[in-house]
Amino acid sequence: MVDTALAAQQVYARMREDGTTFAASTVDLPPEQVPGVRGHLASLGLLDAAAEISVDAMAALGRLLADNREDRPLIEQILNELAELARESILELHPASDWNHHEREPARVRTRDDVALANGVRIRTLHAQITHNLPHMRRHLEARTATGVEVRYAPLVPTRMVVYDRATAIVEGDRSDPRAWAVILRGRNLAQPLAHLHDYCWTTASEAADVPGSVHDARLTEQQRTVLRMLGTGAKDDAIARALGVSTRTVTRIVGELTALLGAGSRFQAGVRAARLGWLD
């Protein structure tokens, strides 16, 4: 006898594909397993218990998010279902934020990766380069890469979102409002432009080995960061010295060190490159 979660997945797939009722879709299950499968689907909002019919996964997720619940495990289960339903591609954008620090998130993401990859889904995830400053996130992304997920990095990632099969998108909303922490867009007319946005960001992004200077190796002092910010504006050494309250000679030395560290050809380029690498965030 298969476990309840797997049995529920098979029953739900049968109901969606054949348009059958719950009772008709569970005739092959052992009678003692039917209540558990019913409860599992109902808890995810995937079963209309009164009508005995399936509920669209995205509609179920939309209602769940609108319920203003703090029950993250339920939301995670819905996201797992979306990963299981994907058949072609999953496109992700991840700006730097506190969400990356959730201690259980990496394990949950990798579980979803395993399911989607087993179904032949291509997963492309794009992260902010500043993520390299977080050791646990580096390990997490290296582990994802090892399983077959394609990972790239960009200086600036505009928003957090996941696009499934270029037909459904979940975009991060107002994180201060529990009722609007995510926006769900269904249909290719809505999701396709977001997929194109991901495509553009992807083509201009870098793989880990190509990120100049390995951002996580940078250990800049606040004084060095200030110098870099001012270099990016075109400020001269004497102006920077006055702002820092140090000698011009000290600023000249710091500029030389930073320019060499960044492999920049000019002072201005050093400031711009540091911003591009996320060193000033």
SEVO-846977 format. One record per residue (C-alpha): x, y, z; residue in three letters; chain; residue number from 0. Coordinates in Angstrom, 3 decimals, padded with zeros to 6 digits. Layout:
! residues N
[[X,Y,Z],"ALA","A",NUM] ...
This chain:
! residues 281
[[000.000,000.000,000.000],"MET","A",0] [[001.454,003.373,-001.024],"VAL","A",1] [[001.658,006.154,001.549],"ASP","A",2] [[-001.246,008.556,001.938],"THR","A",3] [[000.453,011.562,000.331],"ALA","A",4] [[001.384,009.620,-002.811],"LEU","A",5] [[-002.050,008.018,-003.013],"ALA","A",6] [[-003.655,011.458,-002.688],"ALA","A",7] [[-001.459,012.775,-005.512],"GLN","A",8] [[-002.497,009.892,-007.768],"GLN","A",9] [[-006.177,010.317,-006.945],"VAL","A",10] [[-006.032,014.070,-007.548],"TYR","A",11] [[-004.290,013.564,-010.906],"ALA","A",12] [[-006.969,011.061,-011.930],"ARG","A",13] [[-009.767,013.413,-010.930],"MET","A",14] [[-008.235,016.308,-012.897],"ARG","A",15] [[-007.426,014.269,-016.006],"GLU","A",16] [[-010.628,012.210,-016.193],"ASP","A",17] [[-013.079,014.634,-014.596],"GLY","A",18] [[-014.233,011.912,-012.212],"THR","A",19] [[-015.576,012.236,-008.670],"THR","A",20] [[-013.577,011.355,-005.588],"PHE","A",21] [[-015.481,008.103,-005.107],"ALA","A",22] [[-014.896,007.008,-008.706],"ALA","A",23] [[-011.205,007.846,-008.463],"SER","A",24] [[-010.594,005.834,-005.308],"THR","A",25] [[-012.129,002.496,-006.291],"VAL","A",26] [[-008.658,000.930,-006.558],"ASP","A",27] [[-007.579,002.046,-003.087],"LEU","A",28] [[-007.813,-000.149,000.004],"PRO","A",29] [[-010.992,000.946,001.856],"PRO","A",30] [[-009.032,001.770,005.000],"GLU","A",31] [[-006.876,004.294,003.090],"GLN","A",32] [[-009.750,006.290,001.550],"VAL","A",33] [[-010.474,008.468,004.638],"PRO","A",34] [[-006.816,009.464,004.919],"GLY","A",35] [[-006.628,010.428,001.251],"VAL","A",36] [[-009.878,012.397,001.562],"ARG","A",37] [[-008.540,014.262,004.597],"GLY","A",38] [[-005.206,014.980,002.904],"HIS","A",39] [[-006.822,016.505,-000.189],"LEU","A",40] [[-009.350,018.430,001.897],"ALA","A",41] [[-006.615,019.902,004.110],"SER","A",42] [[-004.907,021.230,000.995],"LEU","A",43] [[-008.125,022.681,-000.358],"GLY","A",44] [[-007.890,020.366,-003.383],"LEU","A",45] [[-011.183,018.570,-002.730],"LEU","A",46] [[-014.683,020.012,-002.568],"ASP","A",47] [[-016.003,017.619,000.059],"ALA","A",48] [[-019.663,018.490,-000.529],"ALA","A",49] [[-019.586,017.985,-004.296],"ALA","A",50] [[-016.933,015.234,-004.214],"GLU","A",51] [[-014.987,016.920,-007.033],"ILE","A",52] [[-011.439,018.247,-007.373],"SER","A",53] [[-010.518,021.909,-006.941],"VAL","A",54] [[-008.033,023.631,-009.252],"ASP","A",55] [[-004.656,023.774,-007.490],"ALA","A",56] [[-004.147,027.492,-008.158],"MET","A",57] [[-007.635,028.329,-006.959],"ALA","A",58] [[-006.954,026.351,-003.791],"ALA","A",59] [[-003.691,028.234,-003.251],"LEU","A",60] [[-005.423,031.572,-003.833],"GLY","A",61] [[-008.037,030.859,-001.179],"ARG","A",62] [[-005.403,029.612,001.222],"LEU","A",63] [[-003.355,032.787,000.881],"LEU","A",64] [[-006.455,034.954,001.279],"ALA","A",65] [[-007.393,033.207,004.525],"ASP","A",66] [[-004.790,035.235,006.449],"ASN","A",67] [[-003.442,032.133,008.142],"ARG","A",68] [[-000.033,031.742,009.706],"GLU","A",69] [[000.054,028.059,008.777],"ASP","A",70] [[003.210,027.919,006.654],"ARG","A",71] [[003.194,024.098,006.469],"PRO","A",72] [[-000.119,024.170,004.572],"LEU","A",73] [[001.227,026.738,002.126],"ILE","A",74] [[004.344,024.638,001.651],"GLU","A",75] [[002.208,021.620,000.819],"GLN","A",76] [[000.362,023.617,-001.846],"ILE","A",77] [[003.664,024.751,-003.350],"LEU","A",78] [[004.743,021.125,-003.376],"ASN","A",79] [[001.641,020.299,-005.394],"GLU","A",80] [[002.484,023.026,-007.915],"LEU","A",81] [[005.972,021.598,-008.347],"ALA","A",82] [[004.443,018.160,-008.920],"GLU","A",83] [[002.068,019.559,-011.556],"LEU","A",84] [[004.830,021.305,-013.539],"ALA","A",85] [[005.840,019.532,-016.740],"ARG","A",86] [[008.148,021.864,-018.683],"GLU","A",87] [[009.818,024.642,-016.716],"SER","A",88] [[010.069,026.430,-013.400],"ILE","A",89] [[011.574,029.927,-013.521],"LEU","A",90] [[012.594,031.620,-010.273],"GLU","A",91] [[013.747,035.111,-009.305],"LEU","A",92] [[015.087,035.660,-005.785],"HIS","A",93] [[016.245,039.085,-004.587],"PRO","A",94] [[018.159,039.255,-001.321],"ALA","A",95] [[015.809,039.295,001.653],"SER","A",96] [[015.243,037.799,005.089],"ASP","A",97] [[013.173,035.036,003.492],"TRP","A",98] [[016.452,033.417,002.467],"ASN","A",99] [[017.322,032.961,006.137],"HIS","A",100] [[014.465,030.585,006.956],"HIS","A",101] [[016.351,027.609,008.377],"GLU","A",102] [[014.018,024.967,006.900],"ARG","A",103] [[013.463,026.604,003.523],"GLU","A",104] [[016.483,025.008,001.748],"PRO","A",105] [[015.340,021.476,002.589],"ALA","A",106] [[011.817,022.225,001.382],"ARG","A",107] [[013.087,023.744,-001.854],"VAL","A",108] [[015.316,020.762,-002.567],"ARG","A",109] [[012.406,018.395,-001.985],"THR","A",110] [[010.376,020.277,-004.593],"ARG","A",111] [[013.401,020.251,-006.909],"ASP","A",112] [[013.638,016.462,-006.692],"ASP","A",113] [[009.997,016.036,-007.666],"VAL","A",114] [[010.114,018.476,-010.586],"ALA","A",115] [[013.449,017.219,-011.930],"LEU","A",116] [[012.182,013.643,-011.841],"ALA","A",117] [[009.350,014.784,-014.113],"ASN","A",118] [[011.824,016.232,-016.607],"GLY","A",119] [[011.201,019.855,-015.633],"VAL","A",120] [[013.948,022.389,-016.335],"ARG","A",121] [[014.506,024.620,-013.280],"ILE","A",122] [[016.317,027.953,-013.667],"ARG","A",123] [[016.809,030.040,-010.548],"THR","A",124] [[018.321,033.521,-010.460],"LEU","A",125] [[019.607,035.006,-007.195],"HIS","A",126] [[021.021,038.345,-006.129],"ALA","A",127] [[024.816,038.278,-006.047],"GLN","A",128] [[024.799,039.488,-002.449],"ILE","A",129] [[023.466,036.022,-001.605],"THR","A",130] [[027.072,034.843,-001.866],"HIS","A",131] [[027.742,036.653,001.401],"ASN","A",132] [[025.515,034.126,003.212],"LEU","A",133] [[027.438,030.866,003.784],"PRO","A",134] [[024.324,028.724,004.295],"HIS","A",135] [[022.791,030.086,001.073],"MET","A",136] [[025.993,029.341,-000.865],"ARG","A",137] [[025.856,025.759,000.363],"ARG","A",138] [[022.162,025.542,-000.470],"HIS","A",139] [[022.622,026.806,-004.034],"LEU","A",140] [[025.656,024.606,-004.607],"GLU","A",141] [[023.556,021.635,-003.523],"ALA","A",142] [[020.780,022.654,-005.936],"ARG","A",143] [[023.308,022.957,-008.752],"THR","A",144] [[024.608,019.459,-008.012],"ALA","A",145] [[021.121,018.006,-008.508],"THR","A",146] [[020.666,019.620,-011.927],"GLY","A",147] [[019.074,022.980,-011.117],"VAL","A",148] [[020.551,025.820,-013.194],"GLU","A",149] [[021.677,028.707,-010.979],"VAL","A",150] [[022.809,032.180,-011.985],"ARG","A",151] [[023.445,035.486,-010.234],"TYR","A",152] [[022.697,039.124,-010.999],"ALA","A",153] [[023.604,042.374,-009.214],"PRO","A",154] [[019.923,043.330,-008.984],"LEU","A",155] [[016.910,041.019,-009.026],"VAL","A",156] [[013.666,043.038,-009.365],"PRO","A",157] [[011.208,040.862,-007.444],"THR","A",158] [[010.646,037.419,-006.009],"ARG","A",159] [[008.573,035.187,-008.253],"MET","A",160] [[008.155,031.651,-009.564],"VAL","A",161] [[006.666,030.901,-012.993],"VAL","A",162] [[005.367,027.398,-013.716],"TYR","A",163] [[005.270,026.217,-017.341],"ASP","A",164] [[005.020,029.869,-018.462],"ARG","A",165] [[001.335,029.667,-017.615],"ALA","A",166] [[001.084,030.325,-013.879],"THR","A",167] [[003.074,032.767,-011.772],"ALA","A",168] [[003.362,033.469,-008.067],"ILE","A",169] [[004.805,036.918,-007.386],"VAL","A",170] [[005.751,038.288,-003.997],"GLU","A",171] [[003.374,041.038,-002.934],"GLY","A",172] [[003.295,043.262,000.136],"ASP","A",173] [[005.168,041.321,002.796],"ARG","A",174] [[003.871,043.638,005.519],"SER","A",175] [[000.300,042.559,004.748],"ASP","A",176] [[-000.452,038.913,005.626],"PRO","A",177] [[-003.359,038.964,003.174],"ARG","A",178] [[-001.222,040.082,000.252],"ALA","A",179] [[002.151,038.408,000.690],"TRP","A",180] [[001.786,036.760,-002.726],"ALA","A",181] [[-000.074,037.481,-005.961],"VAL","A",182] [[-001.183,034.622,-008.183],"ILE","A",183] [[-001.421,035.135,-011.940],"LEU","A",184] [[-003.037,032.451,-014.080],"ARG","A",185] [[-003.033,032.128,-017.840],"GLY","A",186] [[-000.328,032.598,-020.436],"ARG","A",187] [[-001.394,036.169,-021.199],"ASN","A",188] [[-000.419,037.135,-017.647],"LEU","A",189] [[002.421,034.719,-016.901],"ALA","A",190] [[004.222,034.900,-020.240],"GLN","A",191] [[005.467,038.524,-019.806],"PRO","A",192] [[006.944,037.533,-016.442],"LEU","A",193] [[008.621,034.548,-018.079],"ALA","A",194] [[010.098,036.952,-020.654],"HIS","A",195] [[011.364,039.147,-017.787],"LEU","A",196] [[013.086,036.107,-016.324],"HIS","A",197] [[014.557,035.255,-019.739],"ASP","A",198] [[016.065,038.735,-020.055],"TYR","A",199] [[017.503,038.698,-016.536],"CYS","A",200] [[018.868,035.213,-017.190],"TRP","A",201] [[020.752,036.179,-020.347],"THR","A",202] [[022.496,039.068,-018.562],"THR","A",203] [[023.300,037.091,-015.394],"ALA","A",204] [[026.473,035.214,-014.447],"SER","A",205] [[027.189,031.688,-013.333],"GLU","A",206] [[028.906,031.323,-009.973],"ALA","A",207] [[032.352,030.771,-011.486],"ALA","A",208] [[032.008,033.897,-013.621],"ASP","A",209] [[031.132,036.330,-010.835],"VAL","A",210] [[034.247,038.565,-010.638],"PRO","A",211] [[036.043,038.652,-007.361],"GLY","A",212] [[033.758,036.130,-005.632],"SER","A",213] [[031.566,038.455,-003.632],"VAL","A",214] [[031.714,036.310,-000.493],"HIS","A",215] [[035.470,036.794,-000.329],"ASP","A",216] [[035.068,040.565,000.039],"ALA","A",217] [[035.395,041.797,003.617],"ARG","A",218] [[035.099,045.539,003.219],"LEU","A",219] [[035.218,048.020,006.048],"THR","A",220] [[032.616,050.774,006.226],"GLU","A",221] [[035.342,053.241,005.249],"GLN","A",222] [[036.095,051.235,002.091],"GLN","A",223] [[032.399,051.045,001.233],"ARG","A",224] [[032.075,054.806,001.600],"THR","A",225] [[035.057,055.341,-000.693],"VAL","A",226] [[033.552,053.025,-003.312],"LEU","A",227] [[030.182,054.758,-003.174],"ARG","A",228] [[031.814,058.129,-003.677],"MET","A",229] [[034.001,056.794,-006.488],"LEU","A",230] [[030.835,055.699,-008.242],"GLY","A",231] [[029.635,059.308,-008.204],"THR","A",232] [[032.906,060.563,-009.673],"GLY","A",233] [[034.139,062.222,-006.455],"ALA","A",234] [[037.807,063.254,-006.240],"LYS","A",235] [[040.236,062.150,-003.535],"ASP","A",236] [[040.172,065.471,-001.710],"ASP","A",237] [[036.355,065.465,-001.528],"ALA","A",238] [[036.358,061.891,-000.226],"ILE","A",239] [[039.063,062.783,002.319],"ALA","A",240] [[036.973,065.668,003.651],"ARG","A",241] [[033.899,063.471,003.935],"ALA","A",242] [[035.828,060.803,005.864],"LEU","A",243] [[037.955,063.154,007.910],"GLY","A",244] [[041.204,061.558,006.754],"VAL","A",245] [[044.150,062.688,004.652],"SER","A",246] [[044.086,062.704,000.858],"THR","A",247] [[047.070,060.358,000.907],"ARG","A",248] [[045.045,057.812,002.893],"THR","A",249] [[042.200,057.991,000.390],"VAL","A",250] [[044.625,057.574,-002.525],"THR","A",251] [[046.013,054.437,-000.903],"ARG","A",252] [[042.521,052.997,-000.280],"ILE","A",253] [[041.470,053.757,-003.862],"VAL","A",254] [[044.522,051.960,-005.211],"GLY","A",255] [[043.858,048.889,-003.093],"GLU","A",256] [[040.195,048.725,-004.070],"LEU","A",257] [[040.865,049.273,-007.759],"THR","A",258] [[043.347,046.403,-007.753],"ALA","A",259] [[040.982,044.163,-005.775],"LEU","A",260] [[038.191,044.766,-008.276],"LEU","A",261] [[040.394,044.477,-011.336],"GLY","A",262] [[039.057,047.847,-012.469],"ALA","A",263] [[040.679,050.032,-015.092],"GLY","A",264] [[039.665,053.311,-013.473],"SER","A",265] [[038.422,054.824,-010.242],"ARG","A",266] [[034.898,055.273,-011.573],"PHE","A",267] [[034.838,051.726,-012.908],"GLN","A",268] [[035.806,050.452,-009.458],"ALA","A",269] [[032.760,052.130,-007.900],"GLY","A",270] [[030.424,050.857,-010.600],"VAL","A",271] [[031.810,047.319,-010.456],"ARG","A",272] [[031.502,047.193,-006.674],"ALA","A",273] [[027.824,048.178,-006.968],"ALA","A",274] [[027.265,045.573,-009.685],"ARG","A",275] [[028.762,042.871,-007.468],"LEU","A",276] [[026.518,043.832,-004.566],"GLY","A",277] [[029.421,044.868,-002.336],"TRP","A",278] [[027.673,048.081,-001.347],"LEU","A",279] [[024.347,046.515,-000.276],"ASP","A",280] 
